[in-house]
Amino acid sequence: MDCVLKLDRLPEKKPFIEGIRRAPRRDSVLSEHDMEIALKNALRYIPEQFHAELAPEFMEELKTRGRIYGYRFRPEGRLWGKPIDQYEGKCIEGKAFQVMIDNNLDFEVALYPYELVTYGETGQVCQNWMQYLLIKQYLKELTNTQTLVIESGHPLGVFRSHENAPRVILTNGLMVGLFDKPEEFNRAAAMGVANYGQMTAGGWMYIGPQGIVHGTFNTLLNAGRLKLGIPKDKDLAGRLFVSAGLGGMSGAQGKAAEIAGAAAIIAEVDSSRIETRYKQGWVSKVSDDLATCVKWAQEAQKEGKPLAIAYHGNVVDLLHYLINNDIHVDLLSDQTSCHAVYEGGYCPVGVSFEERTRLLAEDHEAFKKAVDASLKLHIAAIDELSKRGTYFFDYGNSFLKAVYDAGVKSICKNGENEKDGFVYPSYVEDILGPQLFDYGYGPFRWVCLSGKPEDLDKTDAAAMDCIDPTRRYQDRDNWVWVRDAKKNKMVVGTQARILYQDAMGRLKIALRFNEMVRNGEIGPVMLGRDHHDTGGTDSPFRETSNIKDGSNIMADMATQCFAGNAARGMSLIALHNGGGVGIGKSINGGFGMVLDGSERVDRILSSAMPWDTMGGVARRAWARNENAIETCLAYNRDNEGTDCITIPHIADDTLVRETVLNALKSNE
Ligand SMILES: NC(=O)c1ccc[n+]([C@@H]2O[C@H](COP(=O)([O-])OP(=O)(O)OC[C@H]3O[C@@H](n4cnc5c(N)ncnc54)[C@H](O)[C@@H]3O)[C@@H](O)[C@H]2O)c1
């Protein structure tokens, strides 16, 4: 096995294909010494005889793009997740992960494919094209008694392990606490030692915005049930949902709103992203005229018909128009990339998309000021709409944190700082946490590695068969989702499906699929999940925002989930810093599991699938979340003799309050 990148000659420099989105210049404040290190770091991948030619080219990339991507090493043309048979490899997992990586970099799927960004403005598969080539080189050679180790996109090497060990262990952006801040991360990334993996980008498990359509559909539907009084068997017909962003993940909002029956207006400043969503049929109408957008929405509401409208413009302008014209909004959110608010994730009002890109490159201070001013106007408009009866929720993009960082303290529950949370809920706090995560329902997914649509049809049907829609309303929602998934044309990239399931639901489906592979009914399948789940992610502003026992600032659960999945033999395990909310604000992990039809895989699934989810439900139960306690009690009953989850005793609130008050009084 070669332990350096095989390179007889330098690949030709290729032109960038017109119309493919490019990442803005990334922030990088490097000293002269840092720049030298950055250059030496990038040249580590390349044989010495090419250094003289490449050094100035890499330096130019660092100067103009803020990072060294090694563009020249990108394979020519479109990358895409081909059927697994078309990849070379010595084990099925080695081939399967190549499918996943290429899918994450597909022009049709990725946000900035040339910069290896899959979604979320900064979420990368790895840092540069030299790493991409080396990872693929290793995956081709990997055997089923070895493990490939990836640190922030860099393939550290292949080490001997055993058949039931993970084939790939990867981490992204994990930083030592003292340095765990965006500025330090940006410096490390510019020097070529840190990768922002987001969630499924750096874990190679992104399946296009379908992944989030289901989550958004669940969120909107349950928000309607909880806050608008919509009965459990009805949808959002006649209601108006307003939000911003039609990018990688946010692009799901229009489609999800339509599936949930609502009329929706989604603001987006970048016309190319609107075009992508329109071509896909994920928004049905487009206009840059606010009156037209509102007229369309109101007509749809009157007729009770679903309709997703893209407004080409800034969300702040949209909100001002709605306020000034007294238009009632039922549900309001935002999905601009506020986790990277000063890196281009949020476009300030009054600044066009093109001007935003210029400002970012030429006058970062002015850009930051404009962002802060815009966020202040944005939150004031939300306050006004909320007064008029709109339900606003933060959609996990760090919007409220960004508003706070812009200097708006009134957004804090305690009026001072973010420690006690914000006056508006995060969607997990009110909706997804108690209604889904506390039961273990989360974004289970699979990819049919054969690339055959008929395999996906068969797995959809088998999954439907595994769900009892009469058990809980969540089961019915999920059953309806998978029943209609094909009709809703969810596939972008590989033949993949997302399906929210609880722990035992995931296990049942996983075992059924593996049996189908064994019987030759379908080709091999990759199982995985989004990190945005019950057990894999510690993120106080998002996934763990409904944990109220003080442990929301701990990262033990995500770390245990990762370690436990490794111990049980998942094919790939990932642990990242940052995710959807930004560096230092979360630790999150995920997995990939290749179903090859073997009994060995059945055994791994039987222990790993329940652990991956129930570890999270157990922690939620220990935090005294009622639905999680109920779920764990049932799990303990059903799994007596193999599993036993610790259940909390619940102290009486009055007793606790009085005891504390008395103690404080006696101190006076
Ligand atoms: N809640 C979840 O489940 C979840 C999942 C993944 C990502 N996220 C978070 O959601 C955010 C969006 O993710 P993404 O992948 O769509 O990112 P993205 O960068 O691809 O898309 C964001 C879009 O917002 C647009 N935009 C920015 N400012 C705007 C403004 N003022 N008005 C109108 N449009 C504006 C951008 O042009 C861009 O297209 C990220 O912060 C991400 O971390 C949330």
PDBQT file of the ligand as one rigid body, heavy atoms in Angstrom, charges set to zero:
ROOT
HETATM    1  N1  LIG A 701     -32.313  22.759  11.789  1.00  0.00    +0.000 N 
HETATM    2  C1  LIG A 701     -31.662  21.863  11.145  1.00  0.00    +0.000 C 
HETATM    3  O1  LIG A 701     -32.024  20.699  11.110  1.00  0.00    +0.000 OA
HETATM    4  C2  LIG A 701     -30.502  22.274  10.380  1.00  0.00    +0.000 A 
HETATM    5  C3  LIG A 701     -29.864  21.315   9.640  1.00  0.00    +0.000 A 
HETATM    6  C4  LIG A 701     -28.801  21.702   8.894  1.00  0.00    +0.000 A 
HETATM    7  C5  LIG A 701     -28.405  23.000   8.890  1.00  0.00    +0.000 A 
HETATM    8  N2  LIG A 701     -28.998  23.897   9.680  1.00  0.00    +0.000 N 
HETATM    9  C6  LIG A 701     -28.517  25.278   9.743  1.00  0.00    +0.000 C 
HETATM   10  O2  LIG A 701     -29.332  26.056   8.870  1.00  0.00    +0.000 OA
HETATM   11  C7  LIG A 701     -28.511  27.035   8.264  1.00  0.00    +0.000 C 
HETATM   12  C8  LIG A 701     -28.669  26.959   6.771  1.00  0.00    +0.000 C 
HETATM   13  O3  LIG A 701     -28.061  25.790   6.239  1.00  0.00    +0.000 OA
HETATM   14  P1  LIG A 701     -27.865  25.642   4.674  1.00  0.00    +0.000 P 
HETATM   15  O4  LIG A 701     -27.193  24.360   4.454  1.00  0.00    +0.000 OA
HETATM   16  O5  LIG A 701     -29.134  25.902   3.983  1.00  0.00    +0.000 OA
HETATM   17  O6  LIG A 701     -26.878  26.851   4.392  1.00  0.00    +0.000 OA
HETATM   18  P2  LIG A 701     -26.668  27.623   3.050  1.00  0.00    +0.000 P 
HETATM   19  O7  LIG A 701     -25.586  28.586   3.341  1.00  0.00    +0.000 OA
HETATM   20  O8  LIG A 701     -26.554  26.682   1.941  1.00  0.00    +0.000 OA
HETATM   21  O9  LIG A 701     -28.059  28.425   2.827  1.00  0.00    +0.000 OA
HETATM   22  C9  LIG A 701     -28.437  29.599   3.508  1.00  0.00    +0.000 C 
HETATM   23  C10 LIG A 701     -29.080  30.509   2.482  1.00  0.00    +0.000 C 
HETATM   24  O10 LIG A 701     -29.532  31.707   3.100  1.00  0.00    +0.000 OA
HETATM   25  C11 LIG A 701     -29.413  32.752   2.137  1.00  0.00    +0.000 C 
HETATM   26  N3  LIG A 701     -29.410  34.018   2.854  1.00  0.00    +0.000 N 
HETATM   27  C12 LIG A 701     -28.441  34.497   3.677  1.00  0.00    +0.000 A 
HETATM   28  N4  LIG A 701     -28.832  35.673   4.211  1.00  0.00    +0.000 NA
HETATM   29  C13 LIG A 701     -30.052  35.940   3.712  1.00  0.00    +0.000 A 
HETATM   30  C14 LIG A 701     -30.958  36.991   3.921  1.00  0.00    +0.000 A 
HETATM   31  N5  LIG A 701     -30.683  37.993   4.766  1.00  0.00    +0.000 N 
HETATM   32  N6  LIG A 701     -32.155  36.969   3.276  1.00  0.00    +0.000 NA
HETATM   33  C15 LIG A 701     -32.466  35.934   2.430  1.00  0.00    +0.000 A 
HETATM   34  N7  LIG A 701     -31.620  34.909   2.196  1.00  0.00    +0.000 NA
HETATM   35  C16 LIG A 701     -30.436  34.907   2.844  1.00  0.00    +0.000 A 
HETATM   36  C17 LIG A 701     -28.099  32.447   1.459  1.00  0.00    +0.000 C 
HETATM   37  O11 LIG A 701     -27.995  33.072   0.194  1.00  0.00    +0.000 OA
HETATM   38  C18 LIG A 701     -28.125  30.932   1.375  1.00  0.00    +0.000 C 
HETATM   39  O12 LIG A 701     -28.611  30.469   0.142  1.00  0.00    +0.000 OA
HETATM   40  C19 LIG A 701     -27.093  26.769   8.743  1.00  0.00    +0.000 C 
HETATM   41  O13 LIG A 701     -26.782  27.618   9.829  1.00  0.00    +0.000 OA
HETATM   42  C20 LIG A 701     -27.136  25.364   9.164  1.00  0.00    +0.000 C 
HETATM   43  O14 LIG A 701     -26.161  25.069  10.128  1.00  0.00    +0.000 OA
HETATM   44  C21 LIG A 701     -30.057  23.570  10.390  1.00  0.00    +0.000 A 
ENDROOT
TORSDOF 0
